[in-house]
Amino acid sequence: MKPTTIFSLALVATTQFLGAYAATKTTSSTPTQQPSTVPIQDQLTSHGCYKSGGNLTLASGVKYLSSGSCWEHCADAKYTVMGLHAASCYCGTVYPPVEDVTKDSKCNYPCPYYDQESCGGLADGIFSIWNTGVDIIVEDMEPVSSSTSAAASSTKESSKSTSAPTSATTSDPAAQSSGDGDSDSGSDSGGEKKKTNTAAIAAGSVVGVVAIAAIIGVAVFFVRRRRNAEIEEEHRRNAAVNAFINGSKPPGSSGSISMTDSRLDPVMAHRRLSDGSIADNQDYSRRILRVTNA
């Protein structure tokens, strides 16, 4: 056998062996979905495999997709949740609904630039959900069906509560009319009480004003009377002084009291007060008998 033939056979065998090894290696390399763990601040942690992405939004411009590149994009934008689906990166603020949690084995699609890591699954829109570490406390999204049913039930309850009073009101018109009459009478009595209170307040105010005016009038009357008395007394005193100086009778209240001083009379100034009554040149030590006609 020629050496070239042997070499050709060896090359073909080697190629087949490498192809088989590569095929075996490719089929055996299954991506791993990390199980859900407790979130850690400022660290990327897995939150499990979900059947939907909830309200996560597609992040554009993420190259070389893997959990690391998607995390960098979502964390820089301050998103708390990220999701990996096939060759796309998603960001959001809440986890998908709890009822969408599924088995980790369904997240079996290898990430384009890190095939040992799972980027969700192609079937039924499977997502690999992660916590970005921006905030470790993240809420779960409310399922659409439950929120819709809750809204419908609340609408039914409100319609029932609205219709019940209407039926009760229309079923007993007599009670309604009597209730209206009571309310009217109550309003009338309330109006009368209000009018009475207003009249009493007005009367009290008028009486108070009149009383204050009367007190002020009496005070002014007494002040004026006292002032007039003082003026009259001062006038009388001035008149007496003038009369005393001029030697005339001063005006008195009765007109009978004389205020003349005898010492101001020139005739009386040269005689003694005892003149005409007892003689100075007589001796009154002896008894003197006088004859008088009885």
Summary of the structure (lengths in Angstrom):
residues: 294
radius of gyration: 65.3
end to end distance: 225.4
largest distance: 228.4
contacts: 680
relative contact order: 0.08
helix: 51%
strand: 13%
